[in-house]
Amino acid sequence: MRVFVTGATGFIGTAIVQELITAGHQVLGLARSEASAQKLQEAGAEVLRGDLEDLDSLRTGARETDGVIHAGFIHDFTRFAEVCEVDKQAIATIGEVLAGSNRPLIVASGTALVSPGKTATEDIIPPLNPAWPRASEQAADAVCRLGVRAAVVRLSPSVHGDEDKHGFIPILINTARGKGFSAYIGEGLNRWNAVHRLDAAHLFRLALENAIPGARYHAAAEEGITVRSIAEAIGKQLNIPVQSIAPDAAAGHFGWFAQMAAIDCPASSKLTQERLNWRPAHSTLLTDIENGIYTK
């Protein structure tokens, strides 16, 4: 299969590209810069110059391939509503090209806000949260109605592994370094789910090859890890104290990241594993932290 991949040179996208090529697929990767184009070529992929706001480039990529993995997203939280609209338009544009063809479109989303406070499952379809305007899943459902075999891969809050420079664990580590201690909120019993990026990439390939229209798949290898245990592993690696902070002090300590530091978002991948025969095989989050991949 010839596959168009957005976000192809990102932390997760790089792994997806390698997973697809290793499995015998051809990849056409979207590249915004010359450096990104070179990275794709070195990985063995073809290059399409453009970006998520260049709708003509998205149309070209979708038109010239047998399926699409949309893993790209502009991670600019200073204009979050705007970039969410860019994402929505990108999915709609790709979907218009794929309409009626039954070609697969796999869209990246997240598990964190599916059902905070209780275990998220693949069959839970939450309403759009006005306070969090990312509408990737709703956009995917809309193109399903055009005859596109669109499905969603929900990523864990922590997609971890080598070369993770901008994810949630680096944010916690940088905060701990800056404050001089590694913090958790209250008792720290709120949970995140997690997945190694190579396991996530494998799931994207399985979803591409086997997707059912409208399906949700969970890239959650670990269902629930307490934020306290994450903070303790970080403290041990940095050789700094670990301590609780009061909920009303969280915003002052973590800044914009306070809501994520406090969220309780366990997620199951039981149905994903059954439906796609996905078997996570790589290291756990705490193992990666303890092995020092974030503090080298």
N, C-alpha and C positions, 0 to 999 in steps of 0.2 A: 504494500500500500504506500502511496505517496502522501505524506502527511504535512500539512501546514501547521506550524507551531508559533504562537505568539508568546512573548516572554521567553524566547528560546535561549537567551544568554544569561538569564537570571539564575539564582541559587537553585531553584527547583527545575526551571526550564532546561538548564544544562544537563541535569540528570535525566530528564525526560528524553532529550535528544539522543543521548548515549544509549538509553534503554531501547528506543525505537530502532536505532541503527543496528545495535547488537542483535535485535530480533529479526533483522532482515528488511525492515521498512526503509524507505527513502524519506528524507526530511527536507522541507523547505522552511527555513527559519526567518522570521521577521527581524531585521537589524536596523536600528536607528542610526548607528555610527559606524565609521570605518573599523574601529576596534572590535565592535560586536560582529561585524561581517567577517573579520579575520578569525575571530574565535569560532564562529560557525564553520568556516572552511576548514580550519584545523581539526574540527571534530568530525569532518566528513559529511557535512550537510551543505545543501544549496542555500543561497542567500537571496532574500527579497528585501530590498531597501525600503524602509517606511517606518511607520509607528502607529500607535493605536488611534491617533487623531487624524491620520491620513487614511480616510475611508477607501480611497481608490486602491491603496496598497492591500487593504484587507480583502477587497473584492477580488483582486488579482490572485492573492494567495488561495482563497476559497475556490475560485473558478478553476485553478490549475492543479488541484489536488483531489485525492479520494476521501479525505477526512480532515478534520481540524481539531487541534487541542488549543484551547484559549486559556493559556496560563499567565498571560500578561495582565498587569494592573499597575497603574501609576501610584506609587506609595507616597503621596504627598498629602499629609493630614492637615496641612494649612489650607488646603482647598478641597476638602474631602467630598463635599457635595458635587463639586464640578467634576472631579475625576470619576466619581460614581456614575455620573451621566455619560462621560466618555466611555466607560466600560459598557454601559447599557447600549449605547449606540453602536459600539464595536460588535457586540453579540448580535444585535438586530441586523447589521449590515452583512455579516457573515451568513446569518440565517437566510436572508433574502436570496443570496447566491445559491445556497444549498437547497432551497425550497423544492419539495417534490421529488428529490433525488434519493432519499433514504440514506444519504451519506452521513456518517457520524460527526457530531460536534460535541466535544467534551469541554465543559466549562468549570473552571476552578471557583470554589466558594470556601466557606469555613464552617467548622462545627461549633465555634464558641458561643454563638447567639441562637442556636437552634432551640434549646430548652434550658436556659441557665437555672442551676439549682437542682436539676435532676438529669439522669442519664439520657443524652440525646441518642436517638435511633434514626436509622435511615428513612423510616416511614413517617417521621414527624416533618410536616411542612409548615413552618411558622409563617405568620403574616409578616408583611414588610414592616420593619420598625422605623417610624419616622425619625427617631433619634440616630439611626444608623442607616443612611440612605443607599447603601450598596444593594443593588437589585439584580445581581448576577443570576440568581436562581429564577426569579420571575421572568427575566429576559430569555433564559433558556426554555422555560415553559412556553413562552409566547412563540418561539420559533418551532417548537414541537408541533404547534397547531398549523404550521405551514408545511408539514410533511418532512421535517428534519428529524433525524434520529439523535436528538439532543439529550444529554444526560449531564449530571453534575458530580464532580468529585469534591467533597468537603474536606478541606485540609485542617489538621490540628493546629491549635495556637502555636505549638512548638514543632516546627519541622526542622529537625536538627541534623548535624553532621559536619564533616570537614568543610571549610570555606563559608560557614555561616557567619557573616559579618554584620548583618542588619536585622536579624530576627529578634524575637522577644527575649531569648536568653542573653544575647549581647547587650540588650537594653538593661536588663537586670544587673549584669556584670558591670557595665559602665556606671550605673547608678551607685552600686555598692562601692566601687572604687572612689567615686567622687565624694560619697558621704562618709566613707571610712568604716562602714559596717554593712552587712547583708541583711536586708529587712524582709519580714513578712507581716501581714496585717492581722491583728487579733491573735487567734490561736493558729492561724496559717493552715487551717484544715480545708480551705477551698482547693478544688482540684482542677488541673489542666489535663487534657489528653495530649498525646505526643506521637510522632512518627519520624523515623529516619528518612531522609530525603530520597535514598535509593529505594526504600520500600514504597514511598509515595509515587516515585516515577514508575515503578512496576505496576502500581494500581492504575495510573493513567493509561498505560498501554493496554492492560486488560479491559478497561472501560471502553477504550477506542475500538477494540476488536469485538466486544461482546455487548455493547450498551443496549439497554432497553429504553425507548423514548420516555422521558420524564423521570427516570430513575435517579436516586441519590446514592452515592457510594461514599463510605467514610474511610478516609486515610487516617485511621487512629489505631496504631499498633498497641498503645498503652491506654487503657480506658480512663484512668484517673491517678494522677500523681499530685500529692499535696504541694502547695506552693512553699510550705515550710520546708519540706524535704529538698526542694530545689534551692531555696535560700541557704540551707545548711551545706549543701554540696558546693555552692558558690563560695561561701565563707571559708570552707576548708581549703578550696583551691587557692583563694586569694590570701589565706592566712590572716583573716580579719574577723572581728566578732560578728555573731549572728544574733539579732534581737527582734522582738515584736514591736510594732508601732500601733498606736490606736487608730481606729478607722478614720477619725476626724483629722488625723495627721497625714493620711495617705497622700492627699493631693499635694501637700507641701513637700513630701519626700519624693514621690514618683512623678509629679507633674502630670502631663497629659496621659501618662501610662497608668495612672492610679486605678481606673476602672478595670483594666485588664488584669492588674495585679490582684484585684479583689474578686474577680469573677470565679464562680464555681461552675465548671463546664465539663463534667465527665461525658464521654461519648463512647458508645459501643460500635464495633465494626463486625459484629456477629453475622448480620445479614449480608454484608459485603463479602465476607470470607466465604459464606455459603454460596452466594450467587456467582461469584467470579473466581472461586478457588484461590483467593489471595491469601498468602501466608507470609506475614512479615518475618524477616529473617535477620535483620541487622541490629546493631547495638541499641540499647535503650538510652533514654535521655540522661538519666543519672550516670550511667556508665560513660557516656561521652563527656559529661562535665568532669567526672572523677578522673578520666584519662587525660584531662588537660587540653582538649582540642580547642577550647575557648580562651585559654590563658597562655598559649604558646608565645 
